[in-house]
């Protein structure tokens, strides 16, 4: 069984009498430990695929099974708890809280997990920030960090609960090429340590460096190699 199994998936968005089908009969398998890039033109459905995997959005038809668990039929509360334990998300625009330090931002996902003391949460967040090269900027606010440093905080935050799957929606989209290259190397290192990495990118260079490339065109999987 694949780690992620998407079968016969459709996604239709409605606005009044208008309908737009973002995904059309998508079948997709992603194995444990893969480093996968999802590519395609703007509006093709790439981010919608990610939203199905994370459970941020639900399919109109079809199923999403991750590690043997069907997530598209879960209640919102159960899904939120499942997501917090199993998936780390890195957003294009970082989405850091501006009034919290790097350490506090990296601790946030652990606030919703039971059984960890504040001291333990701080230790884990500090370790993750040190891993991405920010051990000397634990108490800096986002406004005091460069774009690349903010993205590294976002990666550390995604690792807070030691998830099996890391999802990136254009995780290097707002970074210069040198910083984007460093960010990709962080993701590659995490992959080598056993994490399944799935990211959307418009960068042909980054996509070519992934182990696998999935192309989405007009809401369909055009290629998966």
C-alpha positions in Angstrom: 0.0 0.0 0.0 1.3 3.5 -0.9 1.6 6.1 1.8 -0.8 8.4 -0.1 -3.6 7.0 -2.3 -5.9 9.4 -4.2 -8.6 7.6 -6.2 -11.2 8.9 -8.8 -11.0 12.4 -7.2 -13.1 15.3 -8.5 -13.2 18.8 -7.0 -15.9 21.2 -8.0 -16.1 24.8 -6.7 -19.4 26.6 -6.9 -20.2 30.3 -6.8 -23.9 31.0 -7.2 -24.9 29.3 -10.4 -21.3 29.0 -11.7 -19.3 25.9 -11.3 -15.5 25.3 -11.8 -14.0 21.8 -11.8 -10.5 22.2 -10.4 -9.7 18.5 -10.4 -11.0 15.8 -12.8 -10.8 12.1 -12.0 -7.4 12.3 -10.3 -5.7 9.0 -9.4 -2.3 9.4 -7.6 0.0 7.3 -5.5 3.0 8.5 -3.5 5.2 6.1 -1.6 6.8 6.6 1.8 10.1 8.5 1.5 9.6 10.0 -1.9 10.8 13.5 -2.7 8.1 14.6 -5.1 7.6 17.9 -7.1 4.2 18.8 -8.4 4.3 21.1 -11.5 2.0 22.6 -14.0 0.8 26.0 -15.2 -1.1 28.5 -13.0 -4.6 27.4 -12.4 -4.0 23.8 -13.3 -5.0 22.4 -9.9 -1.5 21.9 -8.2 -2.4 23.6 -5.0 -5.8 21.9 -4.9 -4.0 18.5 -4.9 -2.0 19.6 -1.9 -5.2 20.8 -0.2 -6.7 17.4 -0.7 -3.6 15.7 0.8 -3.5 18.0 3.9 -7.3 17.8 4.3 -7.5 21.6 4.1 -10.1 21.0 1.4 -12.3 18.0 0.7 -13.1 16.3 -2.6 -16.5 16.5 -4.3 -16.1 12.9 -5.3 -13.4 10.2 -4.7 -11.2 9.4 -1.8 -8.0 10.4 -0.1 -6.2 7.6 2.0 -3.0 8.4 3.9 -1.1 5.7 5.7 -4.2 3.5 5.6 -6.5 6.3 7.0 -9.3 7.8 4.9 -9.1 11.5 5.7 -11.8 12.9 3.4 -14.6 11.5 5.6 -13.2 12.6 9.0 -14.9 15.1 11.2 -13.2 18.5 11.3 -12.0 18.0 14.8 -10.6 14.6 14.2 -9.0 15.8 10.9 -7.3 18.7 12.7 -5.8 16.4 15.3 -4.7 13.9 12.6 -3.1 16.7 10.5 -1.2 18.1 13.4 0.4 14.8 14.1 1.1 13.6 10.5 1.7 16.6 8.2 3.9 19.6 8.4 3.0 22.5 6.0 5.4 25.1 4.6 3.5 28.0 3.0 4.8 30.3 0.2 4.3 33.5 2.3 5.7 31.9 5.5 2.6 32.9 7.6 4.6 33.5 10.7 3.0 35.4 13.6 4.7 38.8 13.5 4.6 39.4 17.3 6.2 36.0 18.1 9.9 35.2 18.1 11.3 32.5 15.9 11.3 30.1 18.8 7.7 30.9 19.7 6.6 30.4 16.1 8.5 27.1 15.9 6.7 25.9 19.0 3.1 26.8 17.9 2.1 23.4 16.4 3.0 21.7 19.7 0.5 23.9 21.6 -2.2 21.6 20.3 -0.5 18.4 21.2 -0.8 16.8 24.6 1.8 15.5 27.0 4.6 17.9 26.4 5.8 20.5 29.0 6.7 24.0 27.9 10.3 23.1 28.6 10.1 20.1 26.2 8.4 22.2 23.5 11.2 24.8 23.8 13.8 22.1 23.5 12.3 20.6 20.4 11.7 24.0 18.7 15.3 25.0 19.5 16.7 21.8 18.1 14.7 22.3 14.8 15.8 25.9 14.5 19.4 24.9 15.0 19.0 22.2 12.4 17.9 24.8 9.8 20.8 27.1 10.8 19.0 29.6 13.1 20.3 28.6 16.5 21.6 32.2 16.9 18.3 33.9 16.1 15.9 32.1 18.4 14.6 35.4 19.9 14.3 37.4 16.7 10.9 38.6 15.4 10.1 37.8 11.8 10.6 41.5 10.9 14.2 41.1 12.1 14.8 38.1 9.7 15.5 37.9 6.0 13.1 36.2 3.7 15.2 33.1 3.7 15.5 33.0 7.4 11.7 33.4 7.8 11.3 30.4 5.5 13.7 28.4 7.6 11.5 29.3 10.6 8.5 28.0 8.7 10.4 24.7 8.0 11.3 24.4 11.7 7.6 25.0 12.6 6.5 22.3 10.1 8.8 19.8 11.9 7.4 20.6 15.4 5.5 17.3 15.8 7.9 15.2 13.8 5.4 14.5 11.0 6.0 11.8 8.4 4.9 14.1 5.5 6.2 17.6 4.7 4.1 19.6 2.3 5.4 22.8 0.6 3.2 25.1 -1.5 5.8 27.1 -3.5 8.1 26.9 -0.5 10.9 28.8 -2.4 8.6 31.0 -4.5 9.5 34.3 -2.8 13.2 33.6 -2.4 16.2 34.5 -4.6 17.8 31.6 -6.4 20.7 31.2 -4.0 18.4 31.1 -0.9 16.0 28.8 -2.7 18.8 26.4 -3.4 19.7 26.4 0.3 16.1 25.7 1.2 15.9 22.8 -1.2 19.0 21.3 0.4 17.2 21.5 3.8 14.3 19.6 2.3 16.6 17.1 0.7 18.3 16.4 4.0 14.9 15.9 5.7 14.0 13.5 2.9 17.2 11.5 3.4 16.3 11.2 7.0 13.0 9.5 6.0 10.5 12.3 5.6 8.1 12.2 2.6 8.4 15.6 0.9 5.8 16.9 -1.6 6.1 20.4 -3.0 4.5 22.5 -5.7 6.9 24.6 -7.7 7.1 26.7 -10.9 10.9 26.2 -10.9 11.9 23.7 -13.6 15.4 23.5 -11.9 14.0 22.5 -8.5 11.5 20.1 -10.1 14.3 18.3 -12.0 16.2 17.8 -8.7 13.2 16.0 -7.1 13.1 12.2 -7.1 9.7 12.2 -8.9 7.8 14.8 -10.9 4.0 14.9 -11.2 2.5 17.2 -13.9 -1.0 18.6 -13.5 -2.7 20.0 -16.6 -6.3 21.2 -16.6 -7.1 19.4 -13.4 -5.8 16.1 -14.5 -2.6 14.1 -13.9 -0.8 14.5 -17.2 2.3 12.6 -16.1 3.8 11.0 -13.0 7.5 10.0 -13.5 
